[in-house]
Amino acid sequence: MTYGLTYVNSSNVVTLDSEFSRLVVLAKGSYSGTGGAGVGFPFTITTAEPPLVFVRPSQSNTLCFCKISGSPGAWTGFSFTGIAGVGTSGSWFCAAFQSAPLAKYGLRLWNGAAKLLFDNGTPCAQFTRTISSWTYLGAEQTSQGVYRLSWTASTPLNTGDFMLLNNIAMDVAGSSTGQGNQYAVWQYENNRLVMQVIGVSIQTTLYTPVVFAKPIS
């Protein structure tokens, strides 16, 4: 930076900068449902890309068929499917590298293009860890004749972290035909996350990264 404003903390980490946005929490809340859940944002999120939606189930749950609802500049909520007849509940927040003018007084910071980078009324979030290496657990054939492949990683769920839903919403390409749907299985009893993909020709190596974050004050 040749001019502007930078805040550096005691660990020499840049925490606020007049050129780059921080990951800002735009909305947060709780969810509940049976066989899945759907949440509407309290206001329309106007980012071009879908906002980053993070969830933390309150109990062991399966999340699949995840979806960020809306369109570029008008994102309205998110949803996911669980196991039919099984209750689900938890907490969520959505974030973006874009602030919102919420505070009635305090500090706001814009970049040179008049983009709002910081408002002291919007809390920030911090990425805490990423799972990018998976251990293959095996495959089983479902009643529909397709296969369910499972992976896990040595990473705990009792840290209070929230999981990024956007990556779980992506399909996995098959090695020959079609693609598979991703499932994220929270297992509090085993303190682990199990990723599953259901499809016809799914490879035994999983490349999907799972990202975790926490809101910070």
C-alpha positions in Angstrom: 0.0 0.0 0.0 1.3 3.5 -0.9 -1.3 5.4 0.9 -4.5 4.9 3.0 -5.1 3.1 6.3 -3.8 -0.2 7.7 -4.4 -1.7 11.2 -1.9 -4.4 12.3 -2.5 -6.4 15.5 0.1 -7.5 18.1 1.0 -10.6 16.0 1.8 -8.4 13.0 -1.3 -9.5 11.1 -3.2 -7.0 9.0 -6.7 -6.8 10.5 -8.0 -3.8 8.5 -6.9 -2.3 5.3 -8.2 0.4 3.0 -7.5 -1.6 -0.1 -8.9 -5.1 0.7 -12.2 -6.2 2.2 -12.4 -8.4 5.2 -14.8 -11.4 5.4 -17.8 -9.7 6.9 -20.8 -11.3 8.6 -23.9 -9.9 6.8 -26.6 -12.0 8.6 -26.9 -14.8 11.1 -29.5 -16.8 12.9 -30.7 -20.3 13.7 -32.5 -23.0 11.7 -34.7 -25.9 12.4 -36.8 -28.4 10.5 -37.6 -32.0 9.8 -35.9 -33.8 6.9 -33.9 -30.6 6.1 -34.3 -26.9 6.6 -34.7 -23.7 4.7 -33.8 -20.2 5.7 -34.6 -16.8 4.3 -32.0 -14.0 4.8 -33.4 -11.0 6.7 -32.6 -8.9 3.7 -31.5 -9.4 0.1 -27.8 -10.0 -0.3 -26.6 -7.9 -3.2 -23.2 -9.5 -4.0 -22.6 -10.7 -7.6 -21.4 -14.1 -6.3 -23.4 -16.1 -3.9 -22.7 -15.2 -0.2 -20.7 -17.7 1.8 -23.1 -19.6 4.0 -21.7 -21.3 7.1 -23.7 -23.7 9.3 -23.1 -25.5 12.6 -25.6 -28.3 13.4 -26.7 -28.7 17.0 -26.8 -32.5 16.7 -25.5 -35.3 14.4 -27.0 -34.6 11.0 -26.7 -35.2 7.3 -26.7 -32.3 4.9 -27.2 -32.7 1.2 -28.8 -31.1 -1.8 -27.6 -27.8 -0.5 -28.7 -24.6 -2.3 -28.1 -20.9 -2.1 -31.3 -19.3 -3.3 -31.6 -16.2 -5.5 -29.6 -14.8 -8.4 -26.6 -12.5 -8.8 -27.3 -9.3 -6.9 -30.4 -10.8 -5.2 -29.6 -13.7 -2.9 -32.5 -14.5 -0.7 -31.6 -17.6 1.5 -30.4 -21.1 1.6 -31.7 -24.7 2.1 -30.5 -28.2 2.5 -32.0 -31.7 2.7 -31.4 -34.1 5.5 -32.7 -37.6 6.4 -36.5 -38.0 5.9 -38.3 -37.7 9.2 -35.2 -36.7 11.2 -35.2 -33.3 12.9 -32.4 -30.9 12.4 -31.4 -27.6 14.1 -28.4 -25.4 14.4 -26.8 -22.0 13.8 -25.8 -20.2 10.6 -24.2 -17.0 9.3 -23.6 -15.7 5.8 -20.6 -13.6 4.9 -19.0 -11.9 2.0 -16.0 -9.7 1.2 -18.2 -6.7 1.3 -19.4 -4.6 4.2 -22.8 -3.0 4.8 -23.6 0.4 6.2 -25.3 -0.6 9.4 -23.7 1.4 12.3 -25.4 4.6 13.4 -22.0 6.0 14.5 -18.4 4.9 14.6 -16.0 4.1 11.7 -16.5 3.4 8.0 -13.7 2.7 5.5 -14.0 2.9 1.7 -11.4 2.0 -1.0 -10.3 4.1 -3.9 -13.3 2.9 -6.0 -15.8 4.0 -3.3 -16.5 0.4 -2.2 -17.4 0.1 1.4 -14.7 -2.1 3.1 -15.5 -1.7 6.7 -18.4 -0.6 9.0 -18.0 -1.1 12.7 -21.6 -2.3 12.9 -20.8 -5.4 10.9 -18.8 -8.2 12.7 -16.1 -10.0 10.8 -15.5 -13.7 10.3 -12.3 -15.6 10.2 -11.4 -18.8 8.3 -10.2 -21.3 10.9 -9.2 -24.5 8.9 -9.7 -26.4 5.7 -9.9 -30.1 5.1 -8.3 -30.9 1.7 -6.9 -34.5 2.4 -9.4 -37.3 2.9 -9.2 -40.9 4.1 -11.3 -43.3 2.0 -13.6 -45.4 4.1 -15.1 -47.6 1.4 -18.3 -47.9 -0.8 -21.7 -49.6 -0.4 -24.4 -50.1 -2.9 -27.7 -48.4 -2.3 -31.2 -49.8 -2.9 -31.3 -47.7 -6.1 -28.3 -49.6 -7.5 -25.9 -46.7 -7.3 -22.9 -46.5 -4.9 -22.3 -44.5 -1.8 -18.6 -43.7 -1.2 -17.4 -42.3 2.1 -14.4 -40.3 3.3 -13.3 -38.8 6.6 -10.5 -36.7 8.0 -8.9 -36.3 11.4 -10.5 -33.0 12.4 -12.8 -32.4 15.4 -16.3 -30.9 15.4 -16.2 -29.7 19.0 -14.3 -26.5 18.3 -17.3 -24.3 17.6 -16.4 -23.9 13.9 -19.0 -23.4 11.2 -18.9 -25.4 7.9 -19.1 -23.7 4.5 -22.2 -24.9 2.8 -21.3 -23.6 -0.7 -18.8 -26.4 -1.4 -21.2 -29.1 -0.3 -23.7 -27.8 -2.8 -21.4 -28.8 -5.7 -21.7 -32.1 -7.5 -18.8 -34.4 -8.0 -18.0 -35.6 -11.6 -18.0 -39.3 -12.3 -15.1 -41.0 -14.0 -17.1 -42.1 -17.0 -20.8 -41.0 -16.9 -22.9 -38.6 -14.8 -22.1 -37.0 -11.5 -22.6 -37.7 -7.9 -24.4 -35.7 -5.1 -22.3 -34.7 -2.1 -23.5 -35.4 1.5 -21.8 -33.9 4.7 -22.4 -36.2 7.7 -21.7 -34.6 11.1 -21.0 -37.3 13.6 -20.7 -35.7 17.1 -20.5 -39.2 18.6 -17.3 -39.8 16.7 -16.2 -36.2 16.7 -15.7 -36.3 12.9 -17.1 -35.2 9.6 -17.8 -37.9 7.0 -18.2 -36.8 3.4 -20.2 -39.1 1.1 -20.8 -39.0 -2.7 -23.6 -41.1 -4.3 -23.4 -41.8 -8.0 -22.6 -44.4 -10.6 -18.9 -44.0 -11.5 -17.4 -42.0 -8.6 -13.7 -42.2 -8.1 -12.3 -43.3 -4.7 -10.4 -40.0 -4.3 -12.2 -36.9 -3.0 -10.9 -33.5 -4.0 -13.6 -31.3 -2.5 -12.2 -29.0 0.3 -14.3 -28.4 3.3 -13.8 -25.0 4.8 -14.6 -23.8 8.4 -14.9 -20.3 9.9 -16.0 -18.5 13.0 -17.6 -15.1 13.5 -15.3 -12.8 15.5 -16.2 -9.7 17.5 
